[in-house]
């Protein structure tokens, strides 16, 4: 599992570096690269490849789509860390992009990574039918904007130091984190031109996986330390963040995660042995805070 993640991270970063270097240089390239590389464990890309395995989709094609996903993820982290958002000084074991380059530059670098994701999906080197590309771009746009990441971040900030219901927290965390995972799970079905019902099935699977990831991330914040996590921990409690961990407690949150894993595995069982890869990844997501070296989340 660890070696597979490393290979996916390596291949994704190679493609991203090649893509950026093929473009005309600008003053924003340096902060873009700073926020994008090394780029974490590539859990989202791993989920994309796991679901792609079910549909027998070419690995190199999935790496390119995963590169677009990683651009969206990096943009969201750069913006999340800004003083007007979560005001975090540390990300992936180094100073946040706005600390290194300044706030205005960080905003522009994040914006540039957001748009670069769609450059990647529309690029001729992604050898897919144009209608499929448009469908992927549309879906990723939906998952990144006010119905997805941006909307979830708004709710996350708005819910601080307030008593929020479980259902509202789940909805917020699915938007903030789950929607990008939804894209990763739906993309292979879109590429294979599956019907709307099956695409929606995988979108829902992705939402659950994203929720699992967010809870696991909150568990790390709750009990982890900044040195091993690569970012400041304990901040959710200090800021009065509305999380399932703060609402349910540590133990019940783990039980909640276990139920998500059981539910996802049950739903994917009909795809047979091909779904085993995703099963391994789900267990890794929940237990990654137990690894000796937890960095680049």
Backbone as CSV, one residue per row, in Angstrom:
resi,resn,N_x,N_y,N_z,CA_x,CA_y,CA_z,C_x,C_y,C_z
1,UNK,0.839,-1.205,0.000,0.000,0.000,0.000,0.876,1.258,0.000
2,UNK,1.868,1.271,0.885,2.746,2.431,0.999,3.538,2.642,-0.280
3,UNK,4.062,1.541,-0.858,4.819,1.643,-2.107,3.942,2.107,-3.257
4,UNK,2.701,1.622,-3.284,1.776,2.023,-4.338,1.477,3.517,-4.256
5,UNK,1.259,4.010,-3.051,1.031,5.444,-2.856,2.238,6.258,-3.317
6,UNK,3.433,5.787,-2.988,4.654,6.488,-3.380,4.799,6.536,-4.897
7,UNK,4.453,5.422,-5.557,4.545,5.379,-7.020,3.541,6.325,-7.669
8,UNK,2.333,6.365,-7.127,1.304,7.260,-7.652,1.734,8.711,-7.457
9,UNK,2.262,9.021,-6.267,2.742,10.378,-5.982,3.870,10.759,-6.938
10,UNK,4.793,9.839,-7.160,5.928,10.096,-8.054,5.452,10.355,-9.478
11,UNK,4.582,9.488,-9.982,4.107,9.610,-11.364,3.264,10.875,-11.554
12,UNK,2.460,11.200,-10.542,1.630,12.413,-10.621,2.501,13.661,-10.625
13,UNK,3.491,13.693,-9.748,4.380,14.858,-9.675,5.208,15.021,-10.948
14,UNK,5.624,13.909,-11.537,6.380,13.975,-12.791,5.522,14.623,-13.877
15,UNK,4.263,14.209,-13.947,3.376,14.775,-14.969,3.104,16.257,-14.699
16,UNK,2.862,16.600,-13.426,2.580,17.992,-13.084,3.770,18.896,-13.390
17,UNK,4.968,18.435,-13.074,6.171,19.226,-13.353,6.366,19.408,-14.855
18,UNK,6.119,18.338,-15.601,6.242,18.400,-17.050,5.215,19.365,-17.625
19,UNK,4.000,19.334,-17.084,2.932,20.200,-17.586,3.237,21.669,-17.299
20,UNK,3.648,21.973,-16.073,3.968,23.357,-15.707,5.165,23.865,-16.497
21,UNK,6.190,23.025,-16.630,7.410,23.446,-17.336,7.183,23.645,-18.827
22,UNK,6.115,23.046,-19.372,5.821,23.199,-20.795,5.140,24.536,-21.096
23,UNK,4.692,25.216,-20.043,4.005,26.488,-20.218,5.002,27.653,-20.188
24,UNK,4.535,28.803,-20.657,5.361,30.005,-20.559,5.568,30.350,-19.093
25,UNK,6.785,30.747,-18.764,7.099,31.035,-17.362,6.456,32.361,-16.926
26,UNK,6.138,32.444,-15.638,5.619,33.686,-15.061,6.075,33.773,-13.622
27,UNK,5.872,34.916,-13.014,6.281,35.130,-11.633,5.471,34.270,-10.658
28,UNK,4.330,33.732,-11.099,3.486,32.927,-10.220,3.854,31.444,-10.231
29,UNK,4.698,31.044,-11.153,5.051,29.629,-11.240,5.725,29.139,-9.958
30,UNK,6.625,29.954,-9.413,7.346,29.555,-8.200,6.401,29.301,-7.013
31,UNK,5.495,30.235,-6.659,4.561,29.951,-5.563,3.573,28.842,-5.896
32,UNK,3.233,28.670,-7.168,2.364,27.558,-7.566,3.048,26.224,-7.267
33,UNK,4.295,26.125,-7.668,5.057,24.904,-7.407,5.237,24.678,-5.902
34,UNK,5.446,25.758,-5.176,5.641,25.662,-3.724,4.407,25.058,-3.058
35,UNK,3.223,25.504,-3.470,1.994,24.984,-2.886,1.611,23.612,-3.398
36,UNK,2.122,23.252,-4.568,1.747,21.993,-5.215,2.661,20.832,-4.866
37,UNK,3.961,21.107,-4.688,4.931,20.034,-4.434,5.493,20.105,-3.022
38,UNK,5.791,18.976,-2.396,5.705,17.609,-2.917,4.280,17.091,-3.080
39,UNK,3.309,17.761,-2.458,1.926,17.453,-2.774,1.271,16.343,-1.998
40,UNK,1.810,15.949,-0.865,1.117,14.999,-0.002,1.134,13.571,-0.495
41,UNK,0.291,12.781,0.107,0.287,11.340,-0.149,-0.500,10.944,-1.389
42,UNK,-1.249,11.869,-1.991,-2.047,11.599,-3.186,-3.158,10.582,-2.916
43,UNK,-3.813,10.704,-1.756,-4.917,9.808,-1.423,-6.036,9.926,-2.455
44,UNK,-6.333,11.136,-2.888,-7.409,11.336,-3.868,-7.076,10.644,-5.188
45,UNK,-5.842,10.775,-5.619,-5.422,10.103,-6.848,-5.462,8.582,-6.675
46,UNK,-5.132,8.123,-5.481,-5.182,6.679,-5.211,-6.617,6.167,-5.309
47,UNK,-7.575,6.922,-4.771,-8.984,6.548,-4.871,-9.416,6.513,-6.336
48,UNK,-9.006,7.513,-7.100,-9.312,7.582,-8.522,-8.797,6.338,-9.247
49,UNK,-7.571,5.947,-8.950,-6.961,4.786,-9.596,-7.618,3.494,-9.121
50,UNK,-8.004,3.429,-7.852,-8.702,2.242,-7.334,-10.026,2.022,-8.053
51,UNK,-10.802,3.091,-8.214,-12.083,2.974,-8.917,-11.839,2.738,-10.409
52,UNK,-10.804,3.377,-10.929,-10.439,3.154,-12.328,-10.091,1.701,-12.594
53,UNK,-9.526,1.034,-11.601,-9.174,-0.388,-11.718,-10.437,-1.236,-11.915
54,UNK,-11.508,-0.854,-11.251,-12.784,-1.562,-11.402,-13.253,-1.502,-12.857
55,UNK,-12.994,-0.351,-13.516,-13.448,-0.139,-14.888,-12.367,-0.422,-15.933
56,UNK,-11.207,-0.915,-15.475,-10.087,-1.258,-16.376,-9.645,-0.071,-17.230
57,UNK,-9.485,1.073,-16.592,-9.060,2.294,-17.297,-7.542,2.415,-17.244
58,UNK,-6.959,2.893,-18.318,-5.519,3.044,-18.452,-4.924,3.875,-17.305
59,UNK,-3.863,3.375,-16.700,-3.213,4.018,-15.550,-2.727,5.423,-15.886
60,UNK,-2.105,5.589,-17.057,-1.558,6.900,-17.420,-2.662,7.938,-17.592
61,UNK,-3.806,7.515,-18.088,-4.949,8.422,-18.218,-5.415,8.884,-16.844
62,UNK,-5.462,7.958,-15.903,-5.890,8.280,-14.540,-4.896,9.192,-13.835
63,UNK,-3.611,9.018,-14.104,-2.581,9.882,-13.522,-2.795,11.327,-13.973
64,UNK,-3.119,11.520,-15.237,-3.353,12.873,-15.760,-4.580,13.510,-15.114
65,UNK,-5.646,12.732,-14.976,-6.851,13.253,-14.320,-6.561,13.518,-12.845
66,UNK,-5.803,12.626,-12.233,-5.403,12.824,-10.833,-4.569,14.081,-10.660
67,UNK,-3.772,14.425,-11.653,-2.967,15.653,-11.601,-3.873,16.875,-11.514
68,UNK,-4.977,16.849,-12.262,-5.943,17.950,-12.199,-6.569,18.035,-10.814
69,UNK,-6.883,16.885,-10.246,-7.456,16.825,-8.888,-6.484,17.404,-7.873
70,UNK,-5.215,17.064,-8.012,-4.211,17.554,-7.064,-4.041,19.072,-7.166
71,UNK,-4.230,19.628,-8.356,-4.188,21.089,-8.505,-5.329,21.739,-7.726
72,UNK,-6.517,21.154,-7.829,-7.670,21.672,-7.088,-7.417,21.560,-5.590
73,UNK,-6.899,20.420,-5.167,-6.631,20.206,-3.738,-5.607,21.209,-3.217
74,UNK,-4.524,21.417,-3.984,-3.473,22.350,-3.566,-4.018,23.775,-3.488
75,UNK,-4.821,24.161,-4.474,-5.445,25.494,-4.442,-6.274,25.679,-3.177
76,UNK,-7.062,24.655,-2.834,-7.938,24.761,-1.660,-7.137,24.891,-0.377
77,UNK,-6.005,24.201,-0.298,-5.159,24.278,0.901,-4.500,25.649,1.026
78,UNK,-4.015,26.176,-0.099,-3.391,27.505,-0.086,-4.387,28.540,0.423
79,UNK,-5.610,28.476,-0.069,-6.631,29.438,0.340,-7.124,29.185,1.770
80,UNK,-7.251,27.926,2.147,-7.683,27.598,3.515,-6.729,28.160,4.558
81,UNK,-5.441,28.193,4.223,-4.427,28.627,5.181,-4.352,30.149,5.348
82,UNK,-4.989,30.895,4.469,-4.905,32.353,4.498,-5.419,32.936,5.813
83,UNK,-4.897,34.090,6.220,-5.354,34.734,7.466,-6.856,34.984,7.508
84,UNK,-7.480,35.238,6.365,-8.926,35.488,6.333,-9.733,34.194,6.420
85,UNK,-9.050,33.060,6.351,-9.714,31.755,6.450,-9.327,31.108,7.783
86,UNK,-8.467,30.071,7.712,-8.080,29.354,8.931,-6.802,29.889,9.571
87,UNK,-6.103,30.768,8.862,-4.906,31.417,9.388,-3.883,30.414,9.917
88,UNK,-3.503,29.464,9.062,-2.525,28.446,9.439,-1.153,28.807,8.873
89,UNK,-0.149,28.631,9.692,1.212,29.008,9.312,2.035,27.845,8.775
90,UNK,1.558,26.619,8.983,2.332,25.440,8.607,1.487,24.516,7.753
91,UNK,2.074,24.015,6.663,1.373,23.089,5.784,2.379,22.124,5.176
92,UNK,2.121,20.844,5.329,2.989,19.808,4.776,4.442,19.959,5.239
93,UNK,4.574,20.319,6.504,5.885,20.384,7.115,6.718,21.603,6.764
94,UNK,6.104,22.614,6.126,6.837,23.826,5.776,5.890,25.020,5.915
95,UNK,6.441,26.238,5.925,5.568,27.418,6.049,4.506,27.447,4.951
96,UNK,3.309,27.863,5.305,2.225,27.969,4.330,2.624,28.929,3.204
97,UNK,1.957,28.803,2.078,2.330,29.591,0.895,2.270,31.094,1.164
98,UNK,1.270,31.537,1.906,1.167,32.987,2.170,2.255,33.474,3.121
99,UNK,2.783,32.585,3.954,3.903,32.947,4.826,5.174,33.100,3.990
100,UNK,5.337,32.222,3.028,6.539,32.223,2.190,6.516,33.342,1.144
101,UNK,5.328,33.603,0.565,5.270,34.526,-0.575,4.390,35.759,-0.361
102,UNK,3.634,35.793,0.728,2.720,36.908,0.946,1.290,36.528,0.570
103,UNK,0.333,37.223,1.163,-1.078,36.866,0.996,-1.573,37.021,-0.437
104,UNK,-1.300,38.163,-1.049,-1.817,38.412,-2.401,-1.271,37.404,-3.404
105,UNK,0.013,37.090,-3.274,0.633,36.121,-4.178,0.039,34.734,-3.959
106,UNK,-0.231,34.383,-2.691,-0.831,33.082,-2.385,-2.216,32.950,-3.002
107,UNK,-2.998,34.026,-2.917,-4.336,34.014,-3.524,-4.235,33.772,-5.030
108,UNK,-3.332,34.497,-5.683,-3.182,34.394,-7.135,-2.613,33.032,-7.550
109,UNK,-1.697,32.495,-6.739,-1.142,31.166,-7.021,-2.231,30.108,-6.895
110,UNK,-3.070,30.246,-5.875,-4.184,29.314,-5.701,-5.152,29.395,-6.857
111,UNK,-5.489,30.615,-7.266,-6.376,30.802,-8.417,-5.798,30.168,-9.679
112,UNK,-4.489,30.296,-9.846,-3.825,29.766,-11.036,-3.831,28.238,-11.042
113,UNK,-3.689,27.632,-9.870,-3.758,26.172,-9.786,-5.167,25.672,-10.066
114,UNK,-6.152,26.433,-9.605,-7.550,26.081,-9.888,-7.796,26.026,-11.390
115,UNK,-7.361,27.061,-12.090,-7.598,27.097,-13.538,-6.715,26.093,-14.282
116,UNK,-5.533,25.803,-13.751,-4.648,24.853,-14.409,-5.244,23.443,-14.418
117,UNK,-6.060,23.136,-13.414,-6.724,21.834,-13.373,-7.553,21.617,-14.637
118,UNK,-8.232,22.667,-15.083,-9.085,22.554,-16.259,-8.265,22.604,-17.552
119,UNK,-7.093,23.241,-17.480,-6.168,23.174,-18.610,-5.719,21.738,-18.829
120,UNK,-5.453,21.035,-17.745,-5.012,19.643,-17.827,-6.107,18.762,-18.426
121,UNK,-7.339,18.957,-17.965,-8.446,18.123,-18.451,-8.799,18.409,-19.906
122,UNK,-8.545,19.616,-20.370,-8.880,19.978,-21.751,-7.701,19.790,-22.705
123,UNK,-6.538,19.440,-22.172,-5.326,19.340,-22.981,-5.382,18.144,-23.947
124,UNK,-4.853,18.307,-25.153,-4.843,17.210,-26.139,-4.110,15.959,-25.651
125,UNK,-3.169,16.142,-24.720,-2.427,14.984,-24.207,-3.293,14.051,-23.367
126,UNK,-4.437,14.515,-22.931,-5.403,13.636,-22.277,-6.240,13.018,-23.390
127,UNK,-5.918,11.806,-23.730,-6.490,11.159,-24.912,-7.871,10.579,-24.616
128,UNK,-8.851,11.482,-24.556,-10.233,11.083,-24.323,-11.144,11.822,-25.298
129,UNK,-12.302,11.256,-25.536,-13.309,11.896,-26.364,-13.648,13.276,-25.817
130,UNK,-13.856,14.260,-26.699,-14.107,15.636,-26.266,-15.348,15.754,-25.393
131,UNK,-16.386,14.983,-25.692,-17.599,15.021,-24.878,-17.325,14.511,-23.464
132,UNK,-16.470,13.510,-23.352,-16.086,12.982,-22.036,-15.297,14.034,-21.273
133,UNK,-14.387,14.718,-21.968,-13.608,15.788,-21.327,-14.525,16.874,-20.772
134,UNK,-15.507,17.266,-21.576,-16.450,18.302,-21.133,-17.215,17.830,-19.896
135,UNK,-17.604,16.563,-19.886,-18.315,16.003,-18.727,-17.443,15.998,-17.486
136,UNK,-16.160,15.672,-17.661,-15.223,15.679,-16.529,-15.011,17.099,-16.012
137,UNK,-14.854,18.048,-16.920,-14.667,19.447,-16.534,-15.893,19.966,-15.794
138,UNK,-17.072,19.639,-16.294,-18.314,20.064,-15.654,-18.416,19.493,-14.240
139,UNK,-18.115,18.212,-14.113,-18.222,17.569,-12.798,-17.192,18.134,-11.816
140,UNK,-15.972,18.342,-12.265,-14.938,18.883,-11.377,-15.267,20.320,-10.991
141,UNK,-15.856,21.085,-11.908,-16.275,22.457,-11.601,-17.319,22.466,-10.493
142,UNK,-18.298,21.584,-10.610,-19.356,21.484,-9.603,-18.791,21.126,-8.232
143,UNK,-17.817,20.233,-8.238,-17.239,19.767,-6.972,-16.312,20.796,-6.335
144,UNK,-15.861,21.783,-7.117,-14.898,22.763,-6.622,-15.532,24.082,-6.177
145,UNK,-16.708,24.396,-6.683,-17.313,25.702,-6.442,-18.222,25.783,-5.234
146,UNK,-19.268,26.584,-5.350,-20.133,26.861,-4.195,-20.924,25.642,-3.726
147,UNK,-21.085,24.652,-4.607,-21.765,23.421,-4.207,-20.796,22.389,-3.628
148,UNK,-19.512,22.713,-3.685,-18.495,21.784,-3.217,-17.515,22.417,-2.251
149,UNK,-16.237,22.430,-2.636,-15.165,22.874,-1.745,-15.392,24.286,-1.198
150,UNK,-15.670,25.238,-2.070,-15.845,26.628,-1.633,-17.037,26.759,-0.690
151,UNK,-18.142,26.112,-1.053,-19.321,26.162,-0.194,-19.086,25.506,1.150
152,UNK,-18.348,24.404,1.145,-18.027,23.719,2.391,-17.128,24.542,3.291
153,UNK,-16.163,25.244,2.683,-15.279,26.110,3.463,-16.062,27.260,4.082
154,UNK,-17.014,27.797,3.331,-17.859,28.868,3.871,-18.600,28.383,5.113
155,UNK,-19.196,27.204,5.023,-19.934,26.659,6.167,-18.998,26.378,7.334
156,UNK,-17.821,25.849,7.033,-16.842,25.544,8.082,-16.508,26.792,8.885
157,UNK,-16.284,27.899,8.201,-15.975,29.162,8.873,-17.199,29.706,9.606
158,UNK,-18.352,29.574,9.007,-19.584,30.104,9.583,-20.046,29.340,10.815
159,UNK,-19.639,28.067,10.916,-20.077,27.220,12.031,-19.188,27.335,13.267
160,UNK,-18.093,28.077,13.160,-17.163,28.165,14.284,-17.856,28.722,15.534
161,UNK,-17.576,28.077,16.668,-18.072,28.497,17.990,-19.601,28.532,18.057
162,UNK,-20.229,27.628,17.295,-21.684,27.497,17.314,-22.068,26.044,17.542
163,UNK,-23.248,25.833,18.092,-23.754,24.482,18.283,-24.433,24.043,16.991
164,UNK,-23.820,23.087,16.317,-24.278,22.651,15.005,-24.710,21.188,15.063
165,UNK,-25.794,20.862,14.399,-26.318,19.496,14.413,-25.418,18.544,13.630
166,UNK,-25.549,17.276,13.909,-24.768,16.238,13.237,-24.994,16.271,11.727
167,UNK,-26.247,16.384,11.300,-26.561,16.378,9.874,-25.920,17.557,9.140
168,UNK,-25.912,18.723,9.791,-25.308,19.899,9.173,-23.790,19.765,9.082
169,UNK,-23.196,19.157,10.105,-21.745,18.934,10.075,-21.385,17.962,8.955
170,UNK,-22.157,16.887,8.841,-21.924,15.907,7.776,-22.037,16.575,6.406
171,UNK,-23.071,17.383,6.218,-23.271,18.088,4.949,-22.096,19.011,4.652
172,UNK,-21.627,19.727,5.666,-20.495,20.641,5.492,-19.231,19.879,5.112
173,UNK,-18.962,18.788,5.804,-17.729,18.043,5.563,-17.760,17.318,4.221
174,UNK,-18.936,16.904,3.781,-19.050,16.299,2.455,-18.751,17.335,1.378
175,UNK,-19.247,18.558,1.559,-18.959,19.615,0.588,-17.489,19.999,0.621
176,UNK,-16.974,20.214,1.789,-15.591,20.695,1.944,-14.561,19.668,1.469
177,UNK,-14.797,18.398,1.776,-13.828,17.351,1.477,-14.378,16.275,0.560
178,UNK,-15.618,15.882,0.801,-16.186,14.736,0.094,-16.402,14.939,-1.388
179,UNK,-16.697,16.177,-1.814,-17.021,16.408,-3.209,-15.855,16.111,-4.154
180,UNK,-14.642,16.407,-3.729,-13.496,16.114,-4.581,-13.294,14.599,-4.690
181,UNK,-13.564,13.896,-3.607,-13.527,12.431,-3.646,-14.661,11.905,-4.528
182,UNK,-15.803,12.597,-4.520,-16.918,12.218,-5.393,-16.501,12.252,-6.854
183,UNK,-15.767,13.305,-7.210,-15.273,13.402,-8.586,-14.351,12.232,-8.906
184,UNK,-13.452,11.919,-7.981,-12.496,10.834,-8.199,-13.201,9.500,-8.434
185,UNK,-14.308,9.289,-7.751,-15.046,8.035,-7.897,-15.952,8.042,-9.119
186,UNK,-16.467,9.211,-9.479,-17.382,9.304,-10.626,-16.638,9.344,-11.956
187,UNK,-15.412,9.892,-11.968,-14.671,10.083,-13.218,-14.519,8.798,-14.035
188,UNK,-14.123,7.674,-13.431,-14.012,6.442,-14.230,-15.336,6.017,-14.857
189,UNK,-16.427,6.183,-14.124,-17.749,5.839,-14.670,-18.119,6.770,-15.817
190,UNK,-17.725,8.049,-15.705,-17.975,9.013,-16.781,-17.175,8.629,-18.022
191,UNK,-15.913,8.255,-17.822,-15.049,7.861,-18.942,-15.622,6.657,-19.675
192,UNK,-16.203,5.736,-18.932,-16.780,4.523,-19.531,-18.221,4.727,-19.998
193,UNK,-18.677,5.976,-19.956,-20.009,6.332,-20.439,-21.119,5.528,-19.748
194,UNK,-20.991,5.330,-18.463,-22.042,4.650,-17.711,-23.247,5.575,-17.552
195,UNK,-24.400,4.998,-17.245,-25.610,5.810,-17.138,-25.572,6.683,-15.883
196,UNK,-26.498,7.639,-15.828,-26.525,8.607,-14.735,-26.676,7.932,-13.369
197,UNK,-27.427,6.860,-13.330,-27.665,6.165,-12.072,-26.364,5.593,-11.505
198,UNK,-25.550,4.989,-12.358,-24.294,4.409,-11.887,-23.279,5.498,-11.548
199,UNK,-23.272,6.571,-12.326,-22.378,7.692,-12.013,-22.732,8.270,-10.640
200,UNK,-24.019,8.435,-10.388,-24.468,8.953,-9.096,-24.128,7.986,-7.962
201,UNK,-24.209,6.693,-8.252,-23.831,5.670,-7.273,-22.388,5.890,-6.826
202,UNK,-21.489,6.101,-7.789,-20.082,6.299,-7.445,-19.825,7.674,-6.831
203,UNK,-20.611,8.659,-7.211,-20.516,9.957,-6.535,-20.820,9.813,-5.049
204,UNK,-21.860,9.078,-4.731,-22.240,8.858,-3.330,-21.168,8.074,-2.583
205,UNK,-20.568,7.103,-3.271,-19.455,6.361,-2.671,-18.323,7.335,-2.336
206,UNK,-18.034,8.235,-3.269,-16.969,9.216,-3.057,-17.259,10.159,-1.906
207,UNK,-18.525,10.558,-1.758,-18.909,11.433,-0.642,-18.636,10.762,0.693
208,UNK,-18.944,9.485,0.763,-18.720,8.730,2.003,-17.225,8.583,2.287
209,UNK,-16.451,8.333,1.231,-15.003,8.201,1.411,-14.399,9.534,1.848
210,UNK,-14.882,10.621,1.257,-14.403,11.948,1.647,-14.744,12.277,3.084
211,UNK,-15.942,11.874,3.510,-16.341,12.082,4.905,-15.431,11.282,5.830
212,UNK,-15.139,10.047,5.437,-14.206,9.212,6.200,-12.850,9.897,6.324
213,UNK,-12.362,10.424,5.207,-11.066,11.101,5.204,-11.064,12.303,6.135
214,UNK,-12.143,13.105,6.088,-12.213,14.304,6.913,-12.261,13.968,8.396
215,UNK,-13.026,12.940,8.760,-13.084,12.541,10.168,-11.720,12.049,10.632
216,UNK,-11.061,11.241,9.787,-9.723,10.747,10.128,-8.750,11.911,10.290
217,UNK,-8.891,12.932,9.441,-8.050,14.122,9.534,-8.321,14.868,10.843
218,UNK,-9.595,14.940,11.220,-9.960,15.602,12.475,-9.459,14.816,13.682
219,UNK,-9.400,13.497,13.551,-8.860,12.659,14.632,-7.371,12.940,14.826
220,UNK,-6.670,13.147,13.698,-5.252,13.481,13.776,-5.074,14.834,14.463
221,UNK,-5.925,15.796,14.095,-5.866,17.113,14.726,-6.142,17.008,16.216
222,UNK,-7.025,16.094,16.585,-7.437,15.935,17.981,-6.331,15.338,18.851
223,UNK,-5.610,14.344,18.300,-4.609,13.648,19.118,-3.196,13.657,18.548
224,UNK,-3.027,14.146,17.326,-1.703,14.134,16.710,-0.855,15.293,17.180
225,UNK,0.374,15.358,16.658,1.245,16.496,16.975,1.742,17.123,15.680
226,UNK,2.081,18.374,15.744,2.422,19.139,14.551,3.633,18.570,13.813
227,UNK,4.596,18.053,14.543,5.820,17.558,13.920,5.543,16.377,13.005
228,UNK,4.719,15.438,13.465,4.430,14.256,12.663,3.343,14.523,11.627
229,UNK,2.403,15.421,11.941,1.306,15.704,11.013,1.713,16.637,9.884
230,UNK,2.778,17.398,10.077,3.222,18.322,9.052,2.415,19.605,9.007
231,UNK,1.548,19.799,9.982,0.732,21.006,10.079,0.333,21.183,11.538
232,UNK,-0.140,22.357,11.871,-0.526,22.634,13.249,-1.707,21.773,13.650
233,UNK,-1.629,21.162,14.832,-2.727,20.334,15.335,-3.328,20.974,16.592
234,UNK,-4.491,20.478,16.970,-5.186,21.015,18.125,-5.906,22.312,17.837
235,UNK,-5.879,22.743,16.571,-6.472,24.036,16.215,-7.995,23.990,16.142
236,UNK,-8.561,22.808,15.838,-10.022,22.715,15.726,-10.709,23.069,17.038
237,UNK,-10.148,22.559,18.128,-10.723,22.829,19.454,-10.557,24.302,19.826
238,UNK,-9.370,24.852,19.546,-9.098,26.249,19.900,-10.010,27.212,19.137
239,UNK,-10.301,26.872,17.887,-11.133,27.751,17.063,-12.619,27.458,17.192
240,UNK,-12.947,26.413,17.933,-14.350,26.054,18.088,-14.954,25.511,16.812
241,UNK,-14.159,24.725,16.071,-14.624,24.149,14.820,-15.734,23.127,15.064
242,UNK,-16.706,23.121,14.166,-17.782,22.125,14.232,-17.329,20.885,13.477
243,UNK,-16.947,19.845,14.216,-16.522,18.585,13.614,-17.269,17.442,14.265
244,UNK,-17.291,16.311,13.589,-17.943,15.139,14.182,-17.166,14.643,15.400
245,UNK,-15.863,14.867,15.394,-15.048,14.465,16.548,-15.429,15.282,17.776
246,UNK,-15.615,16.585,17.593,-16.000,17.436,18.727,-17.420,17.125,19.192
247,UNK,-18.272,16.678,18.277,-19.657,16.376,18.624,-19.813,14.983,19.221
248,UNK,-19.172,13.988,18.610,-19.357,12.596,19.019,-18.308,12.104,20.008
249,UNK,-17.128,12.731,19.995,-16.020,12.235,20.799,-15.126,11.317,19.987
250,UNK,-13.943,11.064,20.490,-12.928,10.292,19.759,-13.395,8.869,19.456
251,UNK,-13.851,8.160,20.468,-14.244,6.761,20.314,-15.416,6.569,19.370
252,UNK,-16.463,7.345,19.546,-17.639,7.215,18.694,-17.354,7.672,17.268
253,UNK,-16.406,8.582,17.103,-16.025,9.002,15.753,-15.357,7.857,15.005
254,UNK,-14.524,7.098,15.686,-13.888,5.927,15.070,-14.955,4.897,14.692
255,UNK,-15.937,4.692,15.563,-17.031,3.764,15.258,-17.820,4.249,14.043
256,UNK,-18.014,5.554,13.946,-18.700,6.150,12.804,-17.921,5.850,11.522
257,UNK,-16.603,5.970,11.586,-15.742,5.667,10.438,-15.837,4.193,10.050
258,UNK,-15.852,3.332,11.046,-15.976,1.891,10.780,-17.268,1.580,10.027
259,UNK,-18.338,2.266,10.392,-19.621,2.042,9.718,-19.569,2.526,8.266
260,UNK,-18.854,3.633,8.027,-18.697,4.121,6.655,-17.963,3.091,5.809
261,UNK,-16.867,2.554,6.356,-16.072,1.560,5.634,-16.901,0.322,5.318
262,UNK,-17.655,-0.156,6.289,-18.508,-1.331,6.077,-19.544,-1.052,4.986
263,UNK,-20.117,0.123,5.016,-21.153,0.496,4.045,-20.573,0.580,2.633
264,UNK,-19.414,1.231,2.488,-18.787,1.359,1.169,-18.395,-0.011,0.626
265,UNK,-17.780,-0.837,1.465,-17.372,-2.171,1.032,-18.576,-3.019,0.624
266,UNK,-19.660,-2.881,1.355,-20.888,-3.622,1.038,-21.429,-3.196,-0.328
267,UNK,-21.428,-1.904,-0.589,-21.958,-1.386,-1.856,-21.084,-1.754,-3.053
268,UNK,-19.779,-1.879,-2.815,-18.863,-2.196,-3.911,-18.640,-3.693,-4.092
269,UNK,-19.212,-4.480,-3.223,-19.020,-5.935,-3.255,-19.429,-6.531,-4.601
270,UNK,-20.446,-5.945,-5.230,-20.942,-6.482,-6.504,-19.920,-6.370,-7.631
271,UNK,-18.863,-5.558,-7.420,-17.827,-5.429,-8.438,-16.703,-6.446,-8.251
272,UNK,-16.875,-7.328,-7.269,-15.977,-8.461,-7.095,-14.573,-8.114,-6.652
273,UNK,-13.620,-8.925,-7.114,-12.227,-8.809,-6.680,-11.626,-7.445,-7.027
274,UNK,-12.145,-6.816,-8.087,-11.613,-5.524,-8.525,-11.789,-4.437,-7.461
275,UNK,-12.700,-4.650,-6.521,-12.951,-3.644,-5.478,-12.040,-3.816,-4.259
276,UNK,-11.157,-4.799,-4.293,-10.277,-5.045,-3.146,-9.293,-3.903,-2.923
277,UNK,-8.853,-3.275,-4.003,-7.888,-2.177,-3.874,-8.475,-1.017,-3.069
278,UNK,-9.727,-0.679,-3.357,-10.362,0.413,-2.634,-10.561,0.046,-1.171
279,UNK,-10.795,-1.218,-0.900,-10.968,-1.690,0.475,-9.699,-1.444,1.282
280,UNK,-8.548,-1.745,0.707,-7.265,-1.519,1.368,-7.032,-0.029,1.629
281,UNK,-7.408,0.796,0.664,-7.204,2.233,0.799,-8.069,2.820,1.908
282,UNK,-9.298,2.336,2.039,-10.197,2.821,3.098,-9.605,2.528,4.472
283,UNK,-9.075,1.347,4.644,-8.456,0.997,5.928,-7.237,1.864,6.205
284,UNK,-6.498,2.186,5.146,-5.328,3.059,5.299,-5.745,4.462,5.729
285,UNK,-6.805,4.980,5.123,-7.276,6.329,5.441,-7.588,6.458,6.925
286,UNK,-8.298,5.475,7.467,-8.679,5.547,8.875,-7.483,5.369,9.794
287,UNK,-6.555,4.516,9.412,-5.460,4.159,10.307,-4.160,4.889,10.015
288,UNK,-4.192,5.868,9.083,-2.939,6.522,8.714,-2.337,7.314,9.855
289,UNK,-3.169,7.723,10.839,-2.631,8.464,11.974,-1.846,7.572,12.929
290,UNK,-1.835,6.250,12.659,-1.089,5.328,13.510,0.291,5.020,12.942
291,UNK,0.560,5.515,11.719,1.870,5.289,11.127,2.926,6.094,11.887
292,UNK,4.157,5.602,11.864,5.238,6.250,12.602,5.530,7.643,12.033
293,UNK,5.371,7.794,10.728,5.702,9.064,10.100,4.484,9.573,9.341
294,UNK,3.782,10.515,9.924,2.570,11.045,9.309,2.862,12.439,8.771
295,UNK,3.118,12.518,7.473,3.435,13.818,6.881,2.647,14.000,5.591
296,UNK,2.617,15.221,5.124,2.050,15.556,3.816,0.627,15.080,3.615
297,UNK,-0.230,15.252,4.610,-1.614,14.870,4.490,-2.349,15.863,3.619
